[in-house]
Amino acid sequence: MKPREIKTGNYVRSIDRALYIIQFLNQENGVTANYMSMATQIPRPTTFRILETLRGLAFVRKDESGRYWLEPEITSLSAGFLEDKQLIDCFNDLLNDLSGEIPWPLSISTRKGNSMVIRASTDLDSSEAASRKLTAGWAMPGLLNSAAGIIYTAFCDEETRRQILSSIGQDPVSPTLNSLDPEALAQTLEKMQKKGFAFAEHNITWNWADRTSALAVPIFSEGFLFGALSLRFFRERTSDDDVLKRCLSKMRRTSTSIGLLLRKMGAD
């Protein structure tokens, strides 16, 4: 997130700054107070006090290296998340079951505007996770910037896809797709839809990527495209083919289980 200019007028600056810090952590989870102060241009003493206040309220935690991470309690600030708590707990249970068979970090994400937002993940519990942990609430800008967003775009309805592709010049795009012209991109998405999965390479210049790639499959419930199930892996340690062979059928099985869960909870 870019530093924003603090407004003048009849408002409470401390609340403005606290909310901005929460928004910042949602985009760059797991950073130090110094880094956040420089990025947001909020004085370090103020940044530290806000972070420690949020920690005392259980909205963030601080690890041994001094990095701050959002905690699940933060979702209580978002409209609709309280009623979803049982659903998120079930998502976590399904991911934890799958992580017994797949060593790499897993996540469930849904679309919000031009981003895929993580609803549940195993990053904090996976020994194969990158240094930057992607936890619940983290948003990836650009739907063609991640395997989850790419597979979502491949399976969404034609009108939604046209809207997504029309904004391709404004949002970041994964190196997997950024060299394709519009016609080739459309053909690639069609192929991904037929295959039922998508790979995406993460840009090594991103401070969270750590030379990772991802595999994603869509999540459907009664014909409705809910989101995507993804795993991330270090591409220098294993190949796409190996990941596909070891994980695709297991991910599809869990995707089906998620769809059944959504149907059941919707009926309840």
C-alpha positions in Angstrom: 0.0 0.0 0.0 1.2 3.5 -0.8 1.5 6.0 2.0 -1.6 8.2 2.2 -1.9 11.8 3.1 -3.5 12.3 6.4 -6.6 14.4 6.1 -7.3 17.6 8.0 -10.7 18.4 9.5 -13.0 17.1 12.2 -11.8 13.5 12.7 -9.7 11.4 15.1 -6.2 10.9 13.7 -5.3 8.0 16.0 -8.3 6.0 14.7 -7.4 6.9 11.2 -3.8 5.6 11.7 -4.9 2.5 13.5 -7.3 1.6 10.7 -4.6 2.3 8.1 -2.1 0.0 9.9 -4.8 -2.8 9.9 -5.3 -2.2 6.2 -1.5 -2.3 5.7 -1.2 -5.6 7.5 -3.9 -7.0 5.4 -1.8 -6.4 2.3 1.7 -7.1 3.9 1.2 -9.4 6.8 4.2 -10.1 8.9 6.3 -6.9 9.0 8.3 -5.1 11.7 7.2 -1.8 13.2 10.2 -0.1 11.5 9.2 -1.3 8.1 5.6 -0.3 8.6 6.5 3.1 9.9 8.6 3.8 6.8 6.0 2.4 4.4 3.0 4.2 6.0 5.0 7.4 7.0 3.5 7.1 10.4 6.0 8.0 13.1 7.6 4.9 14.6 6.6 5.5 18.2 3.0 5.9 17.1 3.2 2.8 14.9 4.6 0.8 17.8 2.0 2.0 20.3 -0.8 1.2 17.8 0.6 -2.3 17.1 1.0 -3.1 20.8 -2.5 -1.9 21.5 -3.8 -4.2 18.7 -1.7 -7.0 20.1 -3.3 -6.4 23.6 -6.7 -6.7 22.0 -5.7 -10.0 20.3 -6.0 -8.5 16.8 -2.3 -9.0 16.0 0.5 -11.1 17.4 4.2 -10.5 17.5 6.7 -13.3 16.7 10.2 -13.8 18.0 11.8 -11.8 15.1 9.6 -8.7 15.9 7.2 -9.1 13.0 3.5 -8.4 13.5 0.8 -10.7 12.1 -2.9 -10.4 11.9 -4.9 -12.8 14.1 -8.3 -14.4 13.2 -9.9 -12.0 15.7 -9.4 -9.2 13.2 -12.2 -10.7 11.1 -14.7 -9.7 13.8 -14.3 -6.2 12.5 -15.6 -7.1 9.1 -19.3 -7.2 8.4 -20.5 -10.7 7.8 -17.5 -12.5 9.2 -19.0 -13.2 12.6 -21.7 -15.3 11.0 -19.0 -17.0 8.9 -16.9 -18.1 11.9 -18.3 -21.6 11.9 -17.7 -21.9 8.2 -14.1 -20.7 8.5 -13.5 -23.2 11.3 -14.7 -25.9 9.0 -12.5 -24.6 6.2 -9.5 -24.8 8.5 -10.4 -28.4 9.5 -10.6 -29.5 5.9 -7.2 -27.8 5.1 -5.6 -29.4 8.2 -6.8 -32.8 7.0 -5.4 -32.2 3.5 -2.1 -31.0 5.0 -1.6 -34.4 6.4 -1.2 -35.6 2.7 0.3 -32.5 1.1 3.4 -30.9 2.6 3.0 -27.5 1.0 1.0 -24.5 2.4 -2.7 -24.6 1.4 -5.3 -21.9 1.2 -9.0 -21.2 0.3 -9.7 -17.9 -1.3 -12.6 -16.0 -2.7 -12.9 -13.0 -5.0 -13.3 -9.5 -3.7 -13.2 -6.9 -6.5 -10.0 -7.4 -8.4 -8.4 -9.5 -5.7 -8.5 -13.0 -4.3 -8.8 -12.8 -0.5 -7.6 -15.7 1.6 -10.4 -17.1 3.9 -8.3 -19.9 5.5 -4.7 -21.2 5.2 -2.1 -23.5 6.7 0.9 -21.2 6.2 1.5 -20.8 9.9 1.6 -24.6 10.4 3.5 -25.6 7.2 7.2 -26.3 7.3 7.3 -25.7 3.6 5.8 -22.2 3.7 7.7 -19.2 2.4 9.1 -16.6 4.8 6.1 -14.3 4.2 3.1 -16.1 5.6 -0.2 -15.6 3.8 -3.0 -15.8 6.4 -6.7 -15.2 6.5 -7.6 -11.7 5.2 -4.5 -11.4 3.0 -5.5 -10.0 -0.5 -3.6 -10.6 -3.7 -4.1 -7.5 -6.0 -5.0 -8.5 -9.6 -7.0 -11.5 -10.4 -4.5 -12.7 -13.0 -1.7 -12.3 -10.5 -2.2 -15.7 -8.7 -3.1 -19.3 -9.5 -6.3 -18.8 -7.5 -7.3 -15.7 -9.4 -6.4 -17.2 -12.8 -8.5 -20.4 -12.2 -11.4 -18.2 -10.9 -11.2 -16.1 -14.1 -11.0 -19.3 -16.2 -14.3 -20.6 -14.7 -16.3 -17.5 -14.1 -19.1 -16.5 -16.5 -18.3 -14.7 -19.8 -19.4 -11.2 -18.7 -17.3 -11.4 -15.5 -14.3 -12.6 -17.4 -14.6 -9.7 -19.9 -14.6 -7.3 -17.0 -11.5 -8.9 -15.5 -9.6 -8.9 -18.8 -10.6 -5.3 -19.5 -8.7 -4.3 -16.4 -5.5 -6.3 -17.2 -3.6 -3.1 -18.0 -4.3 -1.6 -14.6 -3.5 -4.6 -12.3 -0.4 -6.7 -11.9 -0.2 -10.0 -13.8 1.7 -13.2 -13.0 4.8 -13.8 -15.1 3.0 -17.0 -16.3 0.6 -14.8 -18.3 2.0 -11.3 -18.8 3.7 -12.0 -22.1 0.4 -13.2 -23.8 -1.6 -11.0 -26.1 -5.4 -10.8 -25.4 -6.2 -13.6 -27.9 -3.5 -16.0 -26.5 -4.6 -15.2 -23.0 -8.2 -16.1 -23.7 -7.1 -19.3 -25.3 -4.9 -20.1 -22.3 -7.8 -19.6 -19.9 -10.0 -21.9 -22.0 -7.3 -24.6 -21.8 -7.1 -24.1 -18.0 -10.8 -24.5 -17.8 -10.8 -27.8 -19.7 -7.9 -29.1 -17.6 -9.6 -27.9 -14.4 -6.5 -26.4 -12.7 -4.0 -23.5 -13.1 -0.3 -23.0 -12.3 1.1 -19.6 -11.8 4.6 -18.4 -11.2 5.1 -15.7 -8.7 7.2 -12.7 -9.5 10.5 -12.9 -7.7 10.5 -9.1 -7.2 7.6 -9.4 -4.8 8.8 -9.2 -1.3 6.6 -12.1 -0.2 7.0 -14.5 -3.1 10.4 -16.2 -2.3 10.5 -17.7 -5.8 7.3 -19.7 -5.3 4.7 -21.0 -7.7 1.1 -22.1 -7.0 -1.4 -24.7 -8.2 -5.1 -23.9 -7.9 -8.4 -25.7 -8.5 -11.9 -24.1 -8.5 -14.4 -24.6 -5.7 -18.0 -25.0 -6.8 -21.2 -25.5 -4.8 -24.4 -26.4 -6.6 -23.0 -24.9 -9.8 -21.9 -21.7 -8.1 -18.2 -20.7 -8.4 -17.3 -20.0 -4.8 -13.5 -19.5 -5.0 -10.3 -21.5 -5.3 -8.2 -24.0 -3.4 -4.5 -23.4 -3.8 -1.1 -24.7 -2.7 2.2 -22.8 -3.0 5.6 -24.5 -3.5 9.2 -23.5 -4.2 9.7 -24.0 -7.9 13.4 -24.6 -7.6 12.8 -27.6 -5.3 10.1 -29.5 -7.3 8.5 -29.5 -10.7 5.0 -28.7 -11.8 4.6 -32.2 -13.0 5.6 -33.6 -9.6 3.2 -31.3 -7.7 0.4 -32.2 -10.2 1.0 -36.0 -9.8 1.2 -35.8 -6.0 -1.5 -33.3 -5.3 -4.2 -32.7 -8.0 -6.5 -35.6 -7.1 -6.3 -34.8 -3.4 -7.0 -31.1 -4.0 -10.0 -32.0 -6.2 -11.3 -34.3 -3.5 -11.1 -31.5 -0.9 -12.6 -29.0 -3.3 -15.6 -31.3 -3.6 -15.8 -31.5 0.2 -15.8 -27.8 0.5 -18.6 -27.5 -2.0 -20.6 -30.1 0.0 -19.9 -28.2 3.2 -21.1 -24.9 1.6 -24.3 -26.6 0.5 -24.9 -28.1 3.9 -24.3 -24.9 5.8 -26.4 -23.0 3.3 -29.3 -25.4 3.9 -28.8 -25.1 7.7 
